[in-house]
Amino acid sequence: MKTILFLLMGLFFCCGCSKGKYYTSDVFRRGDTGKMKEEPLDSTYHFYLREVYKDKNDQNENILKTNVDKNNTGNKIRIEVEYLLLSWAYKRVIYISTNPDKYQHYYSSNRFGDTVLNAYDFSTFHFGKIDDGGESISFVSNDRKKLVTWDIRPFINLNFPQKVFIREISILRKETVQNVILINKALEEPVGFIHQKNFTIIFEKPGSKKDTCDDTGLCRLYDSKVYYRKQKHGTDIFFRFNKNINNSRDSAIGFDYQRTQYPPAF
């Protein structure tokens, strides 16, 4: 059952691709942005973080814990992080998963502050909408045939709760209910995200000069926007930063359509 917790998000959002990886893009330098759209990541967006820790129980068995108090992480190993950006003003959601780490030490050894999202670690992107009552979040697949809905508690509103939990996940395919999962019955650990006071998107490979910006200092998002462009097979995602990357002339990174099975529908 605990293994299911670790795999839950991948189960419902699986993109069928290998370990996520960005590519350096010259699309902005070339001015090839005619078919590109953008989504502002402005102050209406609130950032929620989910962390998964590996721990030991009384029988010395490996278990997974979430929503761990920061004062109680000393003997635990952080093995996964996920990001959730919510805007009540736009009724929009961006969920970002990160690259899996089979050795389960990367996310404990390399930590920025809880308010920092490192784009180097981004793996998949899911763009959704909050319903008018703030009770659920829905994601629609590229082919428009699949609808995934998170039933959330407490409701999202202008006050933004300290924690948001997924109570139920439903999957519809071609308007037919395919699966409904009650989280508190399926898992021993809740699937929740904790509200952070702000957020900053950076690009940095910890401990390396190969995959990083071309000078010292944090490489930050250039214009508080995420860009996307619909292609024949799906939607590519782009981020621009304030410094060039990998000793190139380009300051943008891209993720191909395989990383976005639930694209923007705004």
Secondary structure as a PSIPRED ss2 file (coil, helix, strand):
# PSIPRED VFORMAT (PSIPRED V4.0)

   1 M C   1.000  0.000  0.000
   2 K H   0.000  1.000  0.000
   3 T H   0.000  1.000  0.000
   4 I H   0.000  1.000  0.000
   5 L H   0.000  1.000  0.000
   6 F H   0.000  1.000  0.000
   7 L H   0.000  1.000  0.000
   8 L H   0.000  1.000  0.000
   9 M H   0.000  1.000  0.000
  10 G H   0.000  1.000  0.000
  11 L H   0.000  1.000  0.000
  12 F H   0.000  1.000  0.000
  13 F H   0.000  1.000  0.000
  14 C C   1.000  0.000  0.000
  15 C C   1.000  0.000  0.000
  16 G C   1.000  0.000  0.000
  17 C C   1.000  0.000  0.000
  18 S C   1.000  0.000  0.000
  19 K C   1.000  0.000  0.000
  20 G C   1.000  0.000  0.000
  21 K C   1.000  0.000  0.000
  22 Y C   1.000  0.000  0.000
  23 Y E   0.000  0.000  1.000
  24 T E   0.000  0.000  1.000
  25 S E   0.000  0.000  1.000
  26 D C   1.000  0.000  0.000
  27 V C   1.000  0.000  0.000
  28 F C   1.000  0.000  0.000
  29 R C   1.000  0.000  0.000
  30 R C   1.000  0.000  0.000
  31 G C   1.000  0.000  0.000
  32 D C   1.000  0.000  0.000
  33 T C   1.000  0.000  0.000
  34 G C   1.000  0.000  0.000
  35 K C   1.000  0.000  0.000
  36 M C   1.000  0.000  0.000
  37 K E   0.000  0.000  1.000
  38 E E   0.000  0.000  1.000
  39 E E   0.000  0.000  1.000
  40 P E   0.000  0.000  1.000
  41 L C   1.000  0.000  0.000
  42 D C   1.000  0.000  0.000
  43 S C   1.000  0.000  0.000
  44 T C   1.000  0.000  0.000
  45 Y E   0.000  0.000  1.000
  46 H E   0.000  0.000  1.000
  47 F E   0.000  0.000  1.000
  48 Y E   0.000  0.000  1.000
  49 L E   0.000  0.000  1.000
  50 R E   0.000  0.000  1.000
  51 E E   0.000  0.000  1.000
  52 V E   0.000  0.000  1.000
  53 Y E   0.000  0.000  1.000
  54 K E   0.000  0.000  1.000
  55 D E   0.000  0.000  1.000
  56 K E   0.000  0.000  1.000
  57 N C   1.000  0.000  0.000
  58 D C   1.000  0.000  0.000
  59 Q C   1.000  0.000  0.000
  60 N C   1.000  0.000  0.000
  61 E C   1.000  0.000  0.000
  62 N E   0.000  0.000  1.000
  63 I E   0.000  0.000  1.000
  64 L E   0.000  0.000  1.000
  65 K E   0.000  0.000  1.000
  66 T E   0.000  0.000  1.000
  67 N C   1.000  0.000  0.000
  68 V C   1.000  0.000  0.000
  69 D C   1.000  0.000  0.000
  70 K H   0.000  1.000  0.000
  71 N H   0.000  1.000  0.000
  72 N H   0.000  1.000  0.000
  73 T C   1.000  0.000  0.000
  74 G C   1.000  0.000  0.000
  75 N C   1.000  0.000  0.000
  76 K C   1.000  0.000  0.000
  77 I E   0.000  0.000  1.000
  78 R E   0.000  0.000  1.000
  79 I E   0.000  0.000  1.000
  80 E E   0.000  0.000  1.000
  81 V E   0.000  0.000  1.000
  82 E E   0.000  0.000  1.000
  83 Y E   0.000  0.000  1.000
  84 L E   0.000  0.000  1.000
  85 L E   0.000  0.000  1.000
  86 L E   0.000  0.000  1.000
  87 S E   0.000  0.000  1.000
  88 W C   1.000  0.000  0.000
  89 A C   1.000  0.000  0.000
  90 Y C   1.000  0.000  0.000
  91 K C   1.000  0.000  0.000
  92 R E   0.000  0.000  1.000
  93 V E   0.000  0.000  1.000
  94 I E   0.000  0.000  1.000
  95 Y E   0.000  0.000  1.000
  96 I E   0.000  0.000  1.000
  97 S E   0.000  0.000  1.000
  98 T E   0.000  0.000  1.000
  99 N C   1.000  0.000  0.000
 100 P C   1.000  0.000  0.000
 101 D C   1.000  0.000  0.000
 102 K C   1.000  0.000  0.000
 103 Y C   1.000  0.000  0.000
 104 Q C   1.000  0.000  0.000
 105 H C   1.000  0.000  0.000
 106 Y H   0.000  1.000  0.000
 107 Y H   0.000  1.000  0.000
 108 S H   0.000  1.000  0.000
 109 S H   0.000  1.000  0.000
 110 N C   1.000  0.000  0.000
 111 R C   1.000  0.000  0.000
 112 F C   1.000  0.000  0.000
 113 G C   1.000  0.000  0.000
 114 D C   1.000  0.000  0.000
 115 T C   1.000  0.000  0.000
 116 V E   0.000  0.000  1.000
 117 L E   0.000  0.000  1.000
 118 N E   0.000  0.000  1.000
 119 A H   0.000  1.000  0.000
 120 Y H   0.000  1.000  0.000
 121 D H   0.000  1.000  0.000
 122 F E   0.000  0.000  1.000
 123 S E   0.000  0.000  1.000
 124 T E   0.000  0.000  1.000
 125 F E   0.000  0.000  1.000
 126 H E   0.000  0.000  1.000
 127 F E   0.000  0.000  1.000
 128 G E   0.000  0.000  1.000
 129 K E   0.000  0.000  1.000
 130 I E   0.000  0.000  1.000
 131 D C   1.000  0.000  0.000
 132 D C   1.000  0.000  0.000
 133 G C   1.000  0.000  0.000
 134 G C   1.000  0.000  0.000
 135 E C   1.000  0.000  0.000
 136 S E   0.000  0.000  1.000
 137 I E   0.000  0.000  1.000
 138 S E   0.000  0.000  1.000
 139 F E   0.000  0.000  1.000
 140 V E   0.000  0.000  1.000
 141 S C   1.000  0.000  0.000
 142 N C   1.000  0.000  0.000
 143 D C   1.000  0.000  0.000
 144 R C   1.000  0.000  0.000
 145 K C   1.000  0.000  0.000
 146 K E   0.000  0.000  1.000
 147 L E   0.000  0.000  1.000
 148 V E   0.000  0.000  1.000
 149 T E   0.000  0.000  1.000
 150 W E   0.000  0.000  1.000
 151 D E   0.000  0.000  1.000
 152 I E   0.000  0.000  1.000
 153 R E   0.000  0.000  1.000
 154 P C   1.000  0.000  0.000
 155 F C   1.000  0.000  0.000
 156 I C   1.000  0.000  0.000
 157 N C   1.000  0.000  0.000
 158 L C   1.000  0.000  0.000
 159 N C   1.000  0.000  0.000
 160 F C   1.000  0.000  0.000
 161 P C   1.000  0.000  0.000
 162 Q C   1.000  0.000  0.000
 163 K E   0.000  0.000  1.000
 164 V E   0.000  0.000  1.000
 165 F E   0.000  0.000  1.000
 166 I E   0.000  0.000  1.000
 167 R E   0.000  0.000  1.000
 168 E E   0.000  0.000  1.000
 169 I E   0.000  0.000  1.000
 170 S E   0.000  0.000  1.000
 171 I E   0.000  0.000  1.000
 172 L E   0.000  0.000  1.000
 173 R E   0.000  0.000  1.000
 174 K C   1.000  0.000  0.000
 175 E C   1.000  0.000  0.000
 176 T E   0.000  0.000  1.000
 177 V E   0.000  0.000  1.000
 178 Q E   0.000  0.000  1.000
 179 N E   0.000  0.000  1.000
 180 V E   0.000  0.000  1.000
 181 I E   0.000  0.000  1.000
 182 L E   0.000  0.000  1.000
 183 I H   0.000  1.000  0.000
 184 N H   0.000  1.000  0.000
 185 K H   0.000  1.000  0.000
 186 A H   0.000  1.000  0.000
 187 L C   1.000  0.000  0.000
 188 E C   1.000  0.000  0.000
 189 E C   1.000  0.000  0.000
 190 P C   1.000  0.000  0.000
 191 V C   1.000  0.000  0.000
 192 G E   0.000  0.000  1.000
 193 F E   0.000  0.000  1.000
 194 I E   0.000  0.000  1.000
 195 H E   0.000  0.000  1.000
 196 Q C   1.000  0.000  0.000
 197 K C   1.000  0.000  0.000
 198 N C   1.000  0.000  0.000
 199 F C   1.000  0.000  0.000
 200 T E   0.000  0.000  1.000
 201 I E   0.000  0.000  1.000
 202 I E   0.000  0.000  1.000
 203 F E   0.000  0.000  1.000
 204 E C   1.000  0.000  0.000
 205 K C   1.000  0.000  0.000
 206 P C   1.000  0.000  0.000
 207 G C   1.000  0.000  0.000
 208 S C   1.000  0.000  0.000
 209 K C   1.000  0.000  0.000
 210 K C   1.000  0.000  0.000
 211 D C   1.000  0.000  0.000
 212 T C   1.000  0.000  0.000
 213 C E   0.000  0.000  1.000
 214 D C   1.000  0.000  0.000
 215 D C   1.000  0.000  0.000
 216 T C   1.000  0.000  0.000
 217 G C   1.000  0.000  0.000
 218 L C   1.000  0.000  0.000
 219 C E   0.000  0.000  1.000
 220 R E   0.000  0.000  1.000
 221 L E   0.000  0.000  1.000
 222 Y C   1.000  0.000  0.000
 223 D C   1.000  0.000  0.000
 224 S C   1.000  0.000  0.000
 225 K E   0.000  0.000  1.000
 226 V E   0.000  0.000  1.000
 227 Y E   0.000  0.000  1.000
 228 Y E   0.000  0.000  1.000
 229 R E   0.000  0.000  1.000
 230 K E   0.000  0.000  1.000
 231 Q C   1.000  0.000  0.000
 232 K C   1.000  0.000  0.000
 233 H C   1.000  0.000  0.000
 234 G C   1.000  0.000  0.000
 235 T E   0.000  0.000  1.000
 236 D E   0.000  0.000  1.000
 237 I E   0.000  0.000  1.000
 238 F E   0.000  0.000  1.000
 239 F E   0.000  0.000  1.000
 240 R E   0.000  0.000  1.000
 241 F E   0.000  0.000  1.000
 242 N C   1.000  0.000  0.000
 243 K C   1.000  0.000  0.000
 244 N C   1.000  0.000  0.000
 245 I E   0.000  0.000  1.000
 246 N C   1.000  0.000  0.000
 247 N C   1.000  0.000  0.000
 248 S C   1.000  0.000  0.000
 249 R C   1.000  0.000  0.000
 250 D C   1.000  0.000  0.000
 251 S C   1.000  0.000  0.000
 252 A E   0.000  0.000  1.000
 253 I E   0.000  0.000  1.000
 254 G E   0.000  0.000  1.000
 255 F E   0.000  0.000  1.000
 256 D C   1.000  0.000  0.000
 257 Y H   0.000  1.000  0.000
 258 Q H   0.000  1.000  0.000
 259 R H   0.000  1.000  0.000
 260 T C   1.000  0.000  0.000
 261 Q C   1.000  0.000  0.000
 262 Y E   0.000  0.000  1.000
 263 P C   1.000  0.000  0.000
 264 P C   1.000  0.000  0.000
 265 A C   1.000  0.000  0.000
 266 F C   1.000  0.000  0.000
